[in-house]
Amino acid sequence: GVSEVQVPIYEGLSDTPLDLPKVSRVSSNDSGGLGVACLQLCKALAKNKVDIEFVLPYSNDYKHDFMKVSSSSKMNFNQLEEHINAYDNVSNWNNHQISVEQNEYENHVKNMVLNEEYDVIHAHDWLTFRAGMIAKQVSGLPLIVHVHSIESDRSGGSHGNPIIRDIERMGLSMADMVIAVSERTKKLIHENYQIPMEKIQVVYNSVDVDELMPLDQDNAYKYLTVMKSNGYKVVTNIGRLTIQKNITGLLFAAKNVVRVMPKTLFLIVGSGEQNNELITLAASLGILKNVIFIGFQRGKNWRDAFAVADLFVMPSVSEPFGITPLEAINYGTPSLISYQSGVSEIFRNCLKVDFWDTDKISDQIIGILQNDGIRETLTINATSELQKFNWDNSSKKLFDLYEKKILEVSL
């Protein structure tokens, strides 16, 4: 789940444009799936001697030794999120503030490419596409747009915001190359915007186990630890509380689970516009005492939410990739995920269901919670599989695509 925007710009050594591509990379936030993906991808690219400038649409004081981070706005992230509600539903769209933010960001990136030398412009998701197009227009550099989600994903399969769809359509059409985070996303880009399939390359997200913070000895959720010692089971979901994430479906499944296994607790970690709606739904289903909403978490509280669980569930309606199941198994917890996720294409040792099949979701949850042997085997196999995932493979493919586009434009 993505909760914010992202925009990097990679600069490299101009005297060796192919060996060390200079990438103007347009993306935003240090939390949420998009932020994590951009940070780790940049770090892996830097290992290939790619010099990176990462441009954010909000003020920050981030310091990284592998890339330069700059800002286009004096607003901090919380102010930006409050002003534009970029990933909330239709009732919370602020199209005027979206336009203001876009103009400010475009001007900043335009000035950058006019005054500095770059080899490639790389824009992440719709909030950076307009800036990427302006940069391409004034510089003639190749534009790569990287799609972590499209508007139909974020709106749960509906049409979504027409302004955002127009920005996506223009950015995808103007791009010299489109990067999708999964085959599912590639297909949706083609179906929604008629972008030729041969123009779209798939570069899967990943997870770097060495980059994930280790657990402490004591879990932060002491109440849940005590309850587990009394025979309770814990099911965790971590993500933004939006229609895309299908927490509504999870709660309907939870009702079935609690009916069969009343000593089951559901830990819901995240924030979003559906928060009050979901609390009300849990109450109306008669399971509020079994569901714990704790809001957005970072650090130890975030890590321990995975570790305290017997099962992690990601039932998304449409998840372009979805890193959280990989993070969950790193902390010793197997996953149940929807087939409608990109990670399901490459992660084998997990349970999979269709997001709409709440009966199957509840059956799978009950089955895994009642069978310690199956859960232990799934955890062991998934932990072993996790070792094959790393960002180096993804960055190597992206590096090769940079070189290809730089060469094509130079001919």
PLY file of the C-alpha trace (Angstrom):
ply
format ascii 1.0
element vertex 411
property float x
property float y
property float z
element edge 410
property int vertex1
property int vertex2
end_header
0.00 0.00 0.00
0.95 3.47 -1.04
0.07 6.39 1.15
2.10 9.15 -0.48
3.81 10.39 -3.64
7.35 9.85 -4.94
9.83 11.58 -7.28
13.55 10.86 -7.74
16.07 12.33 -10.12
19.27 10.46 -10.84
22.31 12.36 -11.95
25.47 10.65 -13.10
28.86 11.43 -14.57
28.25 13.33 -17.79
31.52 12.25 -19.41
30.46 8.58 -19.38
26.77 8.71 -20.26
26.29 5.02 -20.97
28.40 3.42 -18.26
27.10 5.82 -15.61
23.68 7.05 -16.72
22.57 10.32 -15.26
18.99 9.87 -14.26
16.58 12.62 -13.53
14.19 10.69 -11.40
10.86 12.11 -10.47
8.98 10.24 -6.90
7.87 11.04 -2.91
7.48 9.72 0.73
9.53 7.67 3.06
6.62 5.54 4.25
4.20 3.26 2.49
4.97 0.81 -0.28
5.87 3.45 -2.87
8.34 5.17 -0.55
9.97 1.90 0.45
10.24 0.74 -3.16
11.80 4.00 -4.36
14.29 4.17 -1.51
15.48 0.59 -1.95
15.58 0.84 -5.74
17.67 4.01 -5.54
20.05 2.37 -3.09
20.49 -0.63 -5.40
20.99 1.61 -8.45
23.66 3.56 -6.60
25.65 0.31 -6.33
25.85 0.45 -10.15
27.49 3.90 -9.86
24.29 5.71 -10.86
24.42 9.23 -9.42
20.95 10.09 -8.15
19.03 13.23 -7.32
15.68 12.40 -5.82
13.14 15.23 -5.96
10.32 15.37 -3.42
7.23 17.61 -3.58
7.54 18.50 0.12
10.23 19.84 2.44
12.55 17.35 4.08
15.90 16.95 5.76
16.70 13.43 4.54
20.39 12.65 4.29
21.58 9.65 2.28
25.15 8.91 1.27
24.03 7.19 -1.95
21.88 9.99 -3.41
21.01 13.66 -3.17
17.48 14.53 -2.02
15.94 17.90 -2.89
12.54 19.53 -2.41
10.17 21.55 -4.57
7.99 22.91 -1.76
8.18 24.44 1.70
5.24 22.32 2.84
6.07 19.29 4.97
4.67 15.91 4.07
1.71 16.06 6.47
0.66 19.41 5.04
0.90 18.08 1.50
-1.15 15.01 2.41
-3.77 17.18 4.12
-3.99 19.59 1.18
-4.37 17.16 -1.70
-5.51 13.83 -0.17
-3.84 12.20 -3.15
-4.75 8.63 -2.28
-8.16 9.13 -0.65
-11.55 8.53 -2.18
-13.63 10.84 -4.38
-15.26 12.74 -1.50
-11.85 13.97 -0.32
-10.31 15.03 -3.64
-8.97 18.58 -3.63
-8.36 19.19 -7.32
-7.42 22.84 -6.80
-4.60 21.94 -4.41
-3.55 19.09 -6.70
-3.15 21.68 -9.49
-1.20 24.07 -7.22
1.16 21.29 -6.09
1.64 20.06 -9.65
2.55 23.54 -10.94
5.07 24.12 -8.17
6.65 20.75 -8.71
6.80 21.19 -12.50
8.56 24.55 -12.22
11.14 23.17 -9.82
11.97 20.16 -12.01
12.00 22.32 -15.16
14.60 24.62 -13.63
16.67 21.62 -12.58
16.97 20.13 -16.07
17.65 23.57 -17.59
20.53 24.22 -15.22
22.02 20.75 -14.67
23.01 17.85 -16.90
21.07 14.59 -16.79
20.85 11.51 -18.95
17.43 10.10 -18.10
14.22 11.42 -16.53
12.45 8.83 -14.39
9.02 9.68 -12.97
7.17 7.57 -10.37
3.35 7.53 -10.43
0.93 10.23 -11.49
1.99 13.04 -9.14
5.31 13.23 -10.96
4.20 12.63 -14.55
3.51 16.27 -15.48
6.91 17.33 -14.16
8.49 14.51 -16.11
6.78 15.59 -19.31
7.92 19.22 -18.87
11.48 18.02 -18.20
11.40 15.92 -21.36
9.99 18.82 -23.38
12.68 21.33 -22.40
15.62 18.90 -22.38
14.90 16.30 -25.05
15.96 13.59 -22.61
14.26 10.18 -22.58
11.35 9.95 -20.14
10.71 6.74 -18.23
7.51 6.57 -16.19
7.34 3.98 -13.44
3.85 2.79 -12.51
3.40 1.51 -8.96
-0.39 1.85 -9.26
-2.96 3.43 -11.57
-6.14 5.26 -10.66
-8.36 2.22 -11.19
-6.22 0.36 -8.60
-6.56 3.11 -6.02
-10.32 3.48 -6.58
-10.99 -0.24 -6.15
-11.66 -0.90 -9.83
-13.88 2.12 -10.51
-13.11 5.01 -12.88
-11.66 7.23 -10.16
-10.65 10.87 -10.49
-10.89 12.03 -14.15
-8.14 14.62 -13.63
-5.73 11.98 -12.36
-6.71 9.62 -15.19
-5.94 12.38 -17.72
-2.52 12.94 -16.15
-1.83 9.21 -16.25
-2.95 8.96 -19.87
-0.72 11.86 -20.96
2.29 10.65 -19.00
2.03 7.10 -20.27
1.55 8.28 -23.85
4.45 10.76 -23.76
6.88 8.38 -22.07
9.64 6.77 -24.07
9.27 3.70 -21.87
6.81 2.55 -19.20
7.89 0.45 -16.22
5.20 -1.65 -14.50
5.75 -3.36 -11.15
3.97 -6.56 -12.25
2.43 -8.32 -15.23
-0.96 -7.50 -13.72
-0.13 -3.79 -13.74
1.20 -4.03 -17.31
-2.09 -5.55 -18.43
-4.16 -2.90 -16.61
-2.11 -0.07 -18.14
-2.79 -1.51 -21.59
-6.50 -2.03 -20.91
-7.10 1.36 -19.28
-4.96 3.56 -21.53
-4.32 1.51 -24.70
-0.55 1.76 -24.27
1.14 -0.81 -26.56
2.28 -3.85 -24.60
5.75 -3.69 -26.21
6.25 -0.22 -24.70
5.78 -1.57 -21.16
8.56 -3.39 -19.30
7.98 -5.26 -16.03
10.45 -4.65 -13.19
9.22 -6.38 -10.05
9.56 -4.80 -6.65
11.46 -6.79 -4.07
12.62 -6.75 -0.48
16.12 -6.65 0.95
16.21 -8.75 4.11
19.42 -7.08 5.23
17.66 -3.70 5.14
14.79 -4.76 7.40
15.24 -3.85 11.06
15.55 -6.86 13.38
13.04 -7.60 16.11
13.57 -6.79 19.77
13.18 -9.46 22.42
9.96 -7.98 23.81
6.98 -7.50 21.48
5.34 -4.07 21.70
1.87 -5.65 21.76
2.01 -6.98 25.30
-1.77 -7.34 25.51
-1.80 -9.58 22.45
1.16 -11.57 23.76
-0.75 -12.27 26.96
-3.89 -13.19 25.03
-1.88 -15.60 22.85
-0.58 -17.30 25.99
-4.25 -17.85 26.85
-4.98 -19.62 23.57
-5.87 -16.70 21.30
-4.73 -16.41 17.69
-3.83 -13.13 15.99
-4.43 -12.15 12.34
-2.73 -8.94 11.17
-3.35 -6.60 8.27
-1.04 -3.64 7.59
-1.96 -1.08 4.96
-3.90 2.04 4.10
-7.58 1.97 5.06
-9.00 2.51 1.58
-11.34 0.62 -0.72
-8.32 -0.71 -2.65
-7.13 -2.70 0.37
-10.48 -4.50 0.91
-10.53 -4.34 4.71
-14.30 -4.42 4.36
-14.05 -7.91 2.87
-11.63 -8.93 5.59
-14.10 -7.89 8.29
-16.89 -9.94 6.72
-14.50 -12.90 6.64
-13.53 -12.15 10.24
-17.14 -12.56 11.31
-17.09 -16.13 9.96
-13.75 -16.82 11.64
-14.89 -15.54 15.02
-18.04 -17.64 14.82
-15.89 -20.78 14.48
-12.89 -19.58 16.51
-14.05 -16.94 19.01
-10.53 -16.68 20.44
-9.23 -14.92 17.33
-8.13 -11.27 17.30
-7.66 -9.13 14.18
-4.99 -6.41 14.37
-5.62 -3.67 11.78
-2.61 -1.37 11.32
-3.02 1.71 9.14
-4.92 4.93 8.56
-7.12 6.25 5.77
-10.51 7.67 4.88
-12.32 4.40 5.68
-11.23 4.36 9.33
-14.56 5.34 10.93
-16.54 3.34 8.37
-14.59 0.18 9.21
-14.97 0.63 12.96
-18.72 1.04 12.45
-18.82 -2.06 10.24
-16.96 -4.15 12.83
-19.48 -3.05 15.43
-22.46 -3.83 13.20
-21.03 -7.30 12.51
-20.77 -7.93 16.23
-16.99 -8.46 16.17
-15.68 -5.15 17.48
-14.27 -6.84 20.59
-12.20 -9.06 18.27
-10.87 -6.27 16.03
-8.18 -3.84 17.14
-7.62 -0.68 15.09
-4.31 0.96 16.05
-3.71 3.47 13.24
-0.54 4.11 11.25
2.64 2.73 12.83
6.37 2.98 12.22
9.50 1.33 13.56
9.18 -1.20 16.36
5.36 -1.02 16.47
5.24 -1.72 12.73
7.70 -4.62 12.91
6.10 -6.17 15.97
2.65 -6.10 14.33
3.99 -8.67 11.84
5.77 -10.72 14.50
2.86 -11.00 16.93
0.60 -12.44 14.23
-0.08 -16.09 13.47
-1.12 -15.05 9.95
-0.76 -11.91 7.84
-3.62 -11.18 5.42
-3.49 -8.90 2.35
-6.94 -9.22 0.66
-6.55 -6.28 -1.75
-9.03 -5.64 -4.56
-6.14 -4.57 -6.78
-2.54 -4.55 -5.52
-0.02 -3.67 -8.24
2.72 -5.43 -6.28
2.46 -5.58 -2.47
5.69 -5.88 -0.48
4.07 -6.55 2.91
3.77 -10.37 2.54
7.54 -10.51 1.99
8.10 -8.29 5.01
5.75 -10.48 7.06
7.65 -13.69 6.41
10.91 -11.95 7.31
9.38 -11.49 10.76
8.25 -15.13 10.92
4.63 -14.82 9.79
3.10 -16.57 6.75
0.61 -14.80 4.50
-2.77 -15.10 2.85
-2.90 -12.80 -0.19
-5.29 -12.08 -3.04
-4.66 -13.36 -6.55
-5.29 -9.74 -7.57
-1.80 -8.72 -6.43
1.46 -8.50 -8.31
3.45 -10.28 -5.62
1.26 -13.37 -6.13
2.94 -13.76 -9.54
6.33 -14.48 -8.00
5.73 -15.52 -4.35
4.86 -19.21 -4.17
4.85 -20.18 -0.49
1.75 -18.36 0.67
-2.00 -18.91 0.62
-3.90 -17.24 -2.25
-7.58 -16.36 -2.72
-9.75 -14.11 -4.86
-10.43 -10.85 -3.00
-14.19 -11.18 -3.44
-14.45 -14.68 -1.99
-14.97 -13.87 1.69
-16.04 -17.44 2.46
-12.77 -18.78 1.04
-10.81 -16.11 2.92
-12.40 -17.15 6.20
-11.92 -20.86 5.43
-8.23 -20.30 4.71
-7.76 -18.27 7.90
-9.49 -20.92 10.01
-7.54 -23.72 8.36
-4.14 -22.18 8.97
-4.95 -21.08 12.53
-6.18 -24.55 13.46
-3.18 -26.38 12.02
0.14 -25.48 13.60
1.98 -28.02 11.42
0.81 -26.51 8.13
1.54 -23.00 9.37
5.04 -24.01 10.46
5.79 -25.71 7.13
4.49 -22.72 5.18
6.66 -20.40 7.29
9.81 -22.49 6.77
9.30 -22.75 3.00
8.44 -19.07 2.62
11.47 -18.04 4.68
13.67 -20.10 2.38
12.03 -18.59 -0.71
12.56 -15.08 0.65
16.31 -15.46 0.18
15.92 -15.26 -3.61
14.37 -11.79 -3.45
16.63 -8.75 -3.65
16.62 -5.29 -5.20
19.88 -5.88 -7.07
18.12 -7.94 -9.75
15.47 -5.26 -10.24
18.02 -2.44 -10.37
20.18 -4.33 -12.87
17.24 -4.70 -15.25
16.37 -1.02 -14.80
20.00 0.01 -15.37
20.03 -1.93 -18.66
16.80 -0.21 -19.73
18.35 3.19 -18.96
21.32 2.40 -21.19
19.04 1.16 -23.97
16.95 4.34 -23.98
19.98 6.64 -23.72
21.51 4.89 -26.73
18.29 5.06 -28.77
17.88 8.79 -28.16
21.54 9.51 -29.00
21.33 7.77 -32.41
0 1
1 2
2 3
3 4
4 5
5 6
6 7
7 8
8 9
9 10
10 11
11 12
12 13
13 14
14 15
15 16
16 17
17 18
18 19
19 20
20 21
21 22
22 23
23 24
24 25
25 26
26 27
27 28
28 29
29 30
30 31
31 32
32 33
33 34
34 35
35 36
36 37
37 38
38 39
39 40
40 41
41 42
42 43
43 44
44 45
45 46
46 47
47 48
48 49
49 50
50 51
51 52
52 53
53 54
54 55
55 56
56 57
57 58
58 59
59 60
60 61
61 62
62 63
63 64
64 65
65 66
66 67
67 68
68 69
69 70
70 71
71 72
72 73
73 74
74 75
75 76
76 77
77 78
78 79
79 80
80 81
81 82
82 83
83 84
84 85
85 86
86 87
87 88
88 89
89 90
90 91
91 92
92 93
93 94
94 95
95 96
96 97
97 98
98 99
99 100
100 101
101 102
102 103
103 104
104 105
105 106
106 107
107 108
108 109
109 110
110 111
111 112
112 113
113 114
114 115
115 116
116 117
117 118
118 119
119 120
120 121
121 122
122 123
123 124
124 125
125 126
126 127
127 128
128 129
129 130
130 131
131 132
132 133
133 134
134 135
135 136
136 137
137 138
138 139
139 140
140 141
141 142
142 143
143 144
144 145
145 146
146 147
147 148
148 149
149 150
150 151
151 152
152 153
153 154
154 155
155 156
156 157
157 158
158 159
159 160
160 161
161 162
162 163
163 164
164 165
165 166
166 167
167 168
168 169
169 170
170 171
171 172
172 173
173 174
174 175
175 176
176 177
177 178
178 179
179 180
180 181
181 182
182 183
183 184
184 185
185 186
186 187
187 188
188 189
189 190
190 191
191 192
192 193
193 194
194 195
195 196
196 197
197 198
198 199
199 200
200 201
201 202
202 203
203 204
204 205
205 206
206 207
207 208
208 209
209 210
210 211
211 212
212 213
213 214
214 215
215 216
216 217
217 218
218 219
219 220
220 221
221 222
222 223
223 224
224 225
225 226
226 227
227 228
228 229
229 230
230 231
231 232
232 233
233 234
234 235
235 236
236 237
237 238
238 239
239 240
240 241
241 242
242 243
243 244
244 245
245 246
246 247
247 248
248 249
249 250
250 251
251 252
252 253
253 254
254 255
255 256
256 257
257 258
258 259
259 260
260 261
261 262
262 263
263 264
264 265
265 266
266 267
267 268
268 269
269 270
270 271
271 272
272 273
273 274
274 275
275 276
276 277
277 278
278 279
279 280
280 281
281 282
282 283
283 284
284 285
285 286
286 287
287 288
288 289
289 290
290 291
291 292
292 293
293 294
294 295
295 296
296 297
297 298
298 299
299 300
300 301
301 302
302 303
303 304
304 305
305 306
306 307
307 308
308 309
309 310
310 311
311 312
312 313
313 314
314 315
315 316
316 317
317 318
318 319
319 320
320 321
321 322
322 323
323 324
324 325
325 326
326 327
327 328
328 329
329 330
330 331
331 332
332 333
333 334
334 335
335 336
336 337
337 338
338 339
339 340
340 341
341 342
342 343
343 344
344 345
345 346
346 347
347 348
348 349
349 350
350 351
351 352
352 353
353 354
354 355
355 356
356 357
357 358
358 359
359 360
360 361
361 362
362 363
363 364
364 365
365 366
366 367
367 368
368 369
369 370
370 371
371 372
372 373
373 374
374 375
375 376
376 377
377 378
378 379
379 380
380 381
381 382
382 383
383 384
384 385
385 386
386 387
387 388
388 389
389 390
390 391
391 392
392 393
393 394
394 395
395 396
396 397
397 398
398 399
399 400
400 401
401 402
402 403
403 404
404 405
405 406
406 407
407 408
408 409
409 410
